[in-house]
Amino acid sequence: MPLTADGVPFVRTPDEAFADLPDYDFAPNYLTFEGLRLHYVDVGPKDGPVALLMHGMPTWSFLNRHIIKRLVAEGWRCVAADHIGFGRSDKVTDDGWYSIARHIRAHRQLVEHLDLRDATLFCQDWGGPIGLAQVAEMPERFNRLVIMNTWLHHAEYEYTPALIQWNAQWQPDGLFASNIPERLTLGWFMLLATGHMAPPNLFGIIQGGTYPELDATADGVRRGYDAPFLDQDRAAHAGPRRFPLSLPFYNPEGGAAEDQARYFKALSGWTKPIHFIWGGSDAVFTEAWGRKWAALYPQASFDLIPEARHFLQETHGDEIADYFFARLKA
């Protein structure tokens, strides 16, 4: 039986699901948002420079673990939350509960609760619209941006065929909507998305329940992204399911299209440091888009990781940290 918060049904993943994950030994912290438990990592010296690291779909703070380790080693304080519906946060089972505006409000509450100041935002995927909303609404709390393979909706933005297809695959009869989690878990999906598994294996899993053998590194990745939904049914996957169905070209209201356009315009006047670190092998948010966006800012830097795909924090966390530290010293 699901739990309820103010009449909203949700499930909570047991703590033991998160035991012994590779490179993720951070103690949990929780904030109450609308009666629900929102999990966040808060590690490193409390008086150090602050990094706010955002995740998107279908990931959680586990995605940023490599960057967090590098930043903490250099004296940074790192804060990284799991959106409601993801990671160690509570998972509302009502699809209609989720909206981008609600995710934005949850993160605003976190930033204000921790009173983050002079922060550097690291954002990617849906962490872009949600994280950059914090900067647009509270610019005094941020002094630097690190933008990776994401976007902000606005009238001139051209959605790629890959992103349009991604939306279609999560519609009721789409490939992923039909098969996650019954045949394909999010851990196996992330192996495919990060190059740990060849595409033919996807259809072996879906059609025949045939799972390839994994080495220790790949199995650690799979366990990390399966952990939040371990032994959870389809209802618990409402959060991940709603993100692709919130893309503004498909769902302007749920995707906060007007707000995103307003944030994009507001941030056009950003004069503080801004660094674009881009995965060059991402068909969803392409190198051409990243360079076009960076060109709007005279002070921007742009570093390309040519072989990195969409989830570059997972596969190239050390390179991202290297580029960031080099830009700090420049």
Buried (B, 14 or more C-beta within 10 A) or exposed (E): EBBEBEEBBBBBBEEEBBEEBBEBEBEBBBBEBBEBBBBBBBBBEEEBBBBBBBBBBBBBBBBBBBBBBBBBEEEBBBBBBBBBBBBBBBBBBBBEBBBBBBBBBBBBBBBEEBEBEEBBBBBBBBBBBBBBBBBBBBBEBBBBBBBBBBBBBBEEBEBBEEBBEBBBBBBEEBBBBBBBBEBBBBBBBBBBBBBBBEEEBBEBBBEEEEBBEBEEEBBBBBBBBBBBBBEBEEBBBBBBBBBBBBBBBBBBEBBBBEBBBBBBEBBEEBEEBBBBBBBBBBEBBBBEBBBEBBEEBEEBBBBBBEEBBBBBBBBBBEBBBBBBEEBEEE
